[in-house]
């Protein structure tokens, strides 16, 4: 973050400790968030291998974003009349087993022209991989299936799509897609399944 951009004005951490949201709001000379046309939010995910936070990865199948930043406008620009990201809050939707199914971000902001506060809510799981903590994000969606955890997992979009097969969209969690329909029956769990077309017909 650049000096003086207000990075860290509000911080939210998800209950499981894996998703972090931080807003940047420029302050006036008195330290108040009264500067117009200010506010961005950056998203981070925890990587247990390096024990550090990295920038959250956008989901290219759901969004045209190319970074981990959220801005106020639908076109991802700052509104001239607003201070965006005064207060942040993160929440999780869970299934019956207590496993997170989606991560939600609530953003409180202020519109100076309308003299009113407002709140926006984002389903981060629709546009990002908020639970995909990997040490080398460049290995995601690089055209090669990295069949190891955590890359080839649901949280990381099955290596951001590299480990998915167009002909078998339900065939997930396999380590090497090239083994499917290669003329040899790979009679292993995950390959020789109905979802994978019985190893693409090889079995």
C-alpha positions in Angstrom: 0.0 0.0 0.0 1.1 3.5 -0.8 1.9 5.9 2.1 -1.2 8.0 3.1 -3.8 5.9 1.3 -5.5 4.9 4.5 -4.8 1.2 4.2 -6.1 -0.6 7.3 -9.0 1.8 8.1 -11.3 -1.2 8.7 -10.3 -4.9 9.0 -12.5 -8.0 9.0 -11.4 -11.6 9.5 -13.7 -14.6 8.8 -14.6 -16.9 11.7 -12.3 -19.7 10.4 -9.4 -17.3 10.0 -9.0 -17.9 6.3 -10.5 -14.8 4.7 -9.2 -11.3 5.4 -10.7 -8.0 4.1 -9.0 -4.6 4.5 -10.3 -1.2 3.4 -8.3 1.8 2.4 -9.9 5.2 3.2 -8.1 8.5 3.0 -8.6 10.7 6.1 -8.9 14.5 6.4 -6.5 16.6 8.4 -8.4 15.7 11.6 -8.2 12.0 11.0 -11.9 11.6 9.9 -13.1 9.7 6.8 -14.7 12.8 5.2 -12.6 12.8 2.0 -14.8 12.3 -1.2 -13.9 9.8 -3.9 -12.0 7.4 -1.6 -12.2 3.8 -0.6 -11.1 0.4 -1.8 -11.2 -3.1 -0.3 -8.5 -5.7 -0.7 -9.2 -9.4 -0.1 -6.6 -11.9 1.2 -6.6 -15.6 1.9 -4.6 -17.6 4.4 -2.0 -20.0 3.1 -1.3 -22.6 5.8 2.0 -23.7 4.1 3.7 -20.4 4.4 1.6 -19.3 7.3 0.9 -16.0 5.6 -1.9 -14.2 3.8 -1.9 -13.8 0.0 -4.1 -11.8 -2.4 -7.4 -13.6 -3.0 -7.7 -15.1 -6.5 -10.6 -14.0 -8.8 -12.8 -16.8 -10.4 -12.3 -16.2 -14.1 -15.5 -18.2 -15.0 -17.6 -15.8 -12.9 -15.9 -12.4 -13.2 -13.7 -10.3 -15.4 -11.7 -9.1 -12.4 -7.9 -9.6 -12.5 -7.1 -8.6 -9.0 -8.2 -8.8 -5.4 -9.7 -5.3 -5.1 -13.3 -4.3 -4.7 -14.5 -0.7 -5.4 -17.9 1.0 -5.0 -19.1 1.2 -8.5 -20.3 -1.8 -10.6 -17.5 -0.9 -13.1 -15.0 -1.0 -10.2 -14.3 2.7 -9.9 -14.6 5.0 -7.0 -17.8 7.0 -6.7 -17.0 10.8 -6.5 -19.5 11.3 -3.7 -18.7 8.5 -1.4 -16.3 7.1 1.2 -16.4 3.4 0.6 -15.5 0.8 3.2 -15.9 2.6 6.5 -16.8 -0.6 8.3 -16.3 -4.2 7.1 -17.9 -7.5 8.2 -17.4 -11.1 7.0 -19.8 -14.0 7.5 -20.1 -17.6 6.3 -22.9 -19.8 5.1 -22.4 -23.4 6.2 -23.9 -26.7 5.3 -25.3 -29.2 7.9 -21.8 -30.5 8.6 -20.5 -27.0 9.4 -18.5 -26.7 6.2 -18.4 -23.2 4.6 -20.4 -23.0 1.4 -20.0 -19.3 0.7 -18.3 -16.3 2.2 -20.1 -12.9 2.4 -18.7 -9.4 2.8 -20.8 -6.5 4.2 -19.5 -3.0 3.5 -20.7 0.1 5.2 -20.1 3.4 3.4 -21.2 7.0 3.2 -22.6 9.1 0.4 -21.8 12.8 1.0 -24.2 14.2 -1.6 -27.2 12.2 -0.2 -25.9 12.7 3.4 -26.7 9.0 4.1 -24.9 5.9 4.9 -25.4 2.7 2.9 -24.4 -0.9 3.0 -23.5 -3.3 0.2 -23.3 -7.1 0.5 -21.0 -9.2 -1.7 -21.1 -13.0 -2.1 -17.3 -13.4 -2.4 -17.7 -17.1 -3.4 -19.3 -16.0 -6.7 -16.4 -13.9 -7.8 -13.4 -15.1 -6.0 -11.8 -18.3 -4.4 -12.0 -17.0 -0.8 -10.7 -20.2 0.7 -8.0 -21.0 -1.8 -4.8 -20.5 0.1 -1.9 -21.6 -2.2 1.8 -20.7 -2.0 2.2 -20.0 -5.7 -0.9 -18.5 -7.3 0.8 -18.5 -10.7 0.4 -22.3 -10.9 -3.4 -21.8 -11.0 -5.0 -21.7 -14.5 -1.6 -22.0 -16.1 -2.8 -24.7 -18.6 -1.3 -27.6 -16.5 -3.2 -29.6 -14.0 -1.4 -29.4 -10.7 -3.0 -32.5 -9.1 -1.9 -31.9 -5.6 -3.7 -30.3 -2.6 -4.6 -27.5 -2.2 -4.5 -26.6 -6.0 -6.7 -29.4 -7.2 -9.5 -28.8 -4.7 -13.0 -27.4 -4.8 -11.8 -24.4 -2.9 -9.4 -23.6 -5.7 -11.8 -24.4 -8.5 -9.9 -27.6 -9.3 -6.7 -25.8 -10.1 -8.7 -22.9 -11.5 -10.1 -25.1 -14.2 -6.8 -26.8 -15.2 -7.9 -30.2 -13.8 -11.5 -30.1 -15.2 -12.5 -32.0 -18.4 -14.8 -30.4 -20.9 -16.4 -33.7 -21.8 -16.8 -34.8 -18.2 -17.7 -31.7 -16.2 -18.5 -33.8 -13.1 -15.1 -35.6 -13.1 -13.3 -33.7 -10.3 -10.4 -34.4 -8.0 -8.3 -36.5 -10.5 -4.5 -35.9 -10.5 -3.9 -36.2 -14.2 -6.7 -35.5 -16.7 -4.5 -36.8 -19.5 -5.1 -40.3 -18.1 -8.8 -40.1 -19.1 -9.5 -41.7 -22.5 -5.8 -42.4 -23.2 -6.4 -46.0 -24.3 -5.5 -47.6 -21.0 -7.9 -48.4 -18.2 -6.9 -46.6 -15.0 -8.8 -48.7 -12.6 -8.4 -46.3 -9.6 -10.8 -44.4 -7.5 -11.9 -41.2 -9.2 -10.8 -42.2 -12.7 -12.9 -45.4 -13.2 -16.2 -43.7 -12.1 -19.4 -42.8 -13.7 -18.7 -39.1 -13.3 -15.4 -39.6 -15.3 -17.1 -41.8 -17.9 -15.4 -44.9 -16.6 -12.0 -43.5 -17.4 -13.3 -41.8 -20.5 -14.4 -45.2 -21.9 -11.0 -46.8 -21.3 -12.6 -49.2 -18.7 
